[in-house]
Amino acid sequence: MNEPHIGLFGCGRMGMRHLTEFHRLDAQVTVFDTDAANLREAERAGARTVRSAAELLALPLTAADVCLPTRHHAAGTVAALEAGHHVISEKPLCLSLAEAQQISDASRAARRTVQVGYIFRFAPYLRALRRAVVGAVAGDIRYAVVRLGAQGSRAPWKHRAAEGGGAVHEMLMHALDQAVWLFGEPTELQLAGQWAVLAERNIDGVLHPSDTEDIAIARGRFGAVEVIAYADLLSAVPTAHVEVHGSHGMLSARGTDNTCWWQPNSGPAAQVEVEDPDTPWLRAELHRFLETLHTGDTTGMHTAEDTLSIMRCLQRPRGAA
Ligand SMILES: NC(=O)c1ccc[n+]([C@@H]2O[C@H](COP(=O)([O-])OP(=O)(O)OC[C@H]3O[C@@H](n4cnc5c(N)ncnc54)[C@H](O)[C@@H]3O)[C@@H](O)[C@H]2O)c1
């Protein structure tokens, strides 16, 4: 493969991590960010920078990488597609069914792929769980629980509804992606409830008002499996847990200690082997993305069509964003 050239839109926290990993994967990265300090940071990290989105889109890129605040994902992705670029976007791809449809249409029209950085697909403990699910270790799977939590509070926009913040977009979408990846597309999906708990967030010693939900719960049917997904921005430490209940017993996987367990209906529990436990998740994700550009095979990645299938099914409570 020739040295890939990535056009990075947004070089904040995640953008800087993408930049570092793309460099490790021998890709060249050119960055646009509206924040001059973040551009200087990108230059210090060895990236080229440009002064406008149009300038970046006009380059002969291998792909565009959208690491903007969530409310800008749809417009950034469509602009990149219309400029003829493949896209990887940070999660979530967009905020509504209308945006998901627009991205899917633009992707077809441009004949370019859109993939979304759902990083948990590259977490070794979840990959172990998925191998066991695919291998039918648990028998007929009927029910699963996916739980994700984080502290939140890192950037004010993540707690503002108008900017695409809140537990649904920040965390629940990860859980719904895990359900799609493990069990297949949803045929039913309801946002069962969402609750705001904290009216303000302390970010670097400054109090910022919060108008988003801090907890969100969804129920859905993914393939043949009934799924409860629980997400929050209140957990003291990053928390990630999946339980899969089948006719033969329970599989469970846990992010806090990177383990996966098999508990049969009767008999002792056993650990499921976690392969390559020290794999850096983001590097593995971006490596897979670069491979897909080479082969055209997006297997294993979340695509625009996966987001569309979630958005088509998702019923929100009256009055919810
Ligand atoms: N996969 C994960 O685990 C994970 C983790 C954190 C964040 N994210 C996602 O990554 C995205 C970015 O989050 P973040 O934490 O890096 O946010 P951030 O606020 O740290 O970074 C956003 C960057 O975009 C820049 N920006 C804002 N508007 C712009 C515009 N119009 N044009 C160009 N640049 C612009 C900002 O200056 C900033 O540098 C979010 O959608 C978030 O949900 C994903």
The ligand as an SDF file (V2000), in Angstrom:
LIG
                    3D

 44 48  0  0  0  0  0  0  0  0999 V2000
  -14.6190    6.4010   20.3480 N   0  0  0  0  0  0  0  0  0  0  0  0
  -14.4760    6.9170   21.5490 C   0  0  0  0  0  0  0  0  0  0  0  0
  -14.2660    6.2060   22.5120 O   0  0  0  0  0  0  0  0  0  0  0  0
  -14.5590    8.4050   21.7250 C   0  0  0  0  0  0  0  0  0  0  0  0
  -13.9990    9.0090   22.8490 C   0  0  0  0  0  0  0  0  0  0  0  0
  -14.0770   10.3960   22.9670 C   0  0  0  0  0  0  0  0  0  0  0  0
  -14.7330   11.1350   21.9850 C   0  0  0  0  0  0  0  0  0  0  0  0
  -15.3000   10.5070   20.9130 N   0  0  0  0  0  0  0  0  0  0  0  0
  -16.0100   11.2790   19.8870 C   0  0  0  0  0  0  0  0  0  0  0  0
  -15.0530   12.0350   19.1570 O   0  0  0  0  0  0  0  0  0  0  0  0
  -15.6350   13.2690   18.7520 C   0  0  0  0  0  0  0  0  0  0  0  0
  -14.6960   14.3890   19.1860 C   0  0  0  0  0  0  0  0  0  0  0  0
  -14.6070   14.3610   20.5960 O   0  0  0  0  0  0  0  0  0  0  0  0
  -13.3830   15.0400   21.3610 P   0  0  0  0  0  0  0  0  0  0  0  0
  -13.4100   14.5160   22.7470 O   0  0  0  0  0  0  0  0  0  0  0  0
  -12.1400   14.8990   20.5620 O   0  0  0  0  0  0  0  0  0  0  0  0
  -13.8620   16.5850   21.3430 O   0  0  0  0  0  0  0  0  0  0  0  0
  -12.9570   17.8730   21.4840 P   0  0  0  0  0  0  0  0  0  0  0  0
  -13.8910   18.9600   21.8310 O   0  0  0  0  0  0  0  0  0  0  0  0
  -11.7800   17.5820   22.3670 O   0  0  0  0  0  0  0  0  0  0  0  0
  -12.3610   18.0970   20.0090 O   0  0  0  0  0  0  0  0  0  0  0  0
  -13.0940   18.6350   18.9450 C   0  0  0  0  0  0  0  0  0  0  0  0
  -12.1370   19.4490   18.0680 C   0  0  0  0  0  0  0  0  0  0  0  0
  -12.8510   19.9330   16.9270 O   0  0  0  0  0  0  0  0  0  0  0  0
  -12.4880   21.3040   16.7170 C   0  0  0  0  0  0  0  0  0  0  0  0
  -13.5940   21.9400   15.9900 N   0  0  0  0  0  0  0  0  0  0  0  0
  -14.7870   22.3460   16.4640 C   0  0  0  0  0  0  0  0  0  0  0  0
  -15.5600   22.8240   15.4540 N   0  0  0  0  0  0  0  0  0  0  0  0
  -14.8070   22.7110   14.3340 C   0  0  0  0  0  0  0  0  0  0  0  0
  -15.0580   22.9970   12.9560 C   0  0  0  0  0  0  0  0  0  0  0  0
  -16.2330   23.4870   12.5420 N   0  0  0  0  0  0  0  0  0  0  0  0
  -14.0700   22.7480   12.0490 N   0  0  0  0  0  0  0  0  0  0  0  0
  -12.8640   22.2430   12.4590 C   0  0  0  0  0  0  0  0  0  0  0  0
  -12.5830   21.9420   13.7460 N   0  0  0  0  0  0  0  0  0  0  0  0
  -13.5400   22.1530   14.6610 C   0  0  0  0  0  0  0  0  0  0  0  0
  -12.2660   21.8550   18.1190 C   0  0  0  0  0  0  0  0  0  0  0  0
  -11.4690   23.0230   18.0870 O   0  0  0  0  0  0  0  0  0  0  0  0
  -11.5610   20.6820   18.7850 C   0  0  0  0  0  0  0  0  0  0  0  0
  -10.1610   20.7270   18.5810 O   0  0  0  0  0  0  0  0  0  0  0  0
  -17.0120   13.3280   19.4080 C   0  0  0  0  0  0  0  0  0  0  0  0
  -17.9960   13.0390   18.4660 O   0  0  0  0  0  0  0  0  0  0  0  0
  -16.9840   12.2820   20.4750 C   0  0  0  0  0  0  0  0  0  0  0  0
  -18.2510   11.6770   20.7000 O   0  0  0  0  0  0  0  0  0  0  0  0
  -15.2000    9.1720   20.7690 C   0  0  0  0  0  0  0  0  0  0  0  0
  1  2  1  0
  2  3  2  0
  2  4  1  0
  4  5  1  0
  4 44  2  0
  5  6  2  0
  6  7  1  0
  7  8  2  0
  8  9  1  0
  8 44  1  0
  9 10  1  0
  9 42  1  0
 10 11  1  0
 11 12  1  0
 11 40  1  0
 12 13  1  0
 13 14  1  0
 14 15  2  0
 14 16  1  0
 14 17  1  0
 17 18  1  0
 18 19  2  0
 18 20  1  0
 18 21  1  0
 21 22  1  0
 22 23  1  0
 23 24  1  0
 23 38  1  0
 24 25  1  0
 25 26  1  0
 25 36  1  0
 26 27  1  0
 26 35  1  0
 27 28  2  0
 28 29  1  0
 29 30  1  0
 29 35  2  0
 30 31  1  0
 30 32  2  0
 32 33  1  0
 33 34  2  0
 34 35  1  0
 36 37  1  0
 36 38  1  0
 38 39  1  0
 40 41  1  0
 40 42  1  0
 42 43  1  0
M  CHG  2   8   1  16  -1
M  END
$$$$
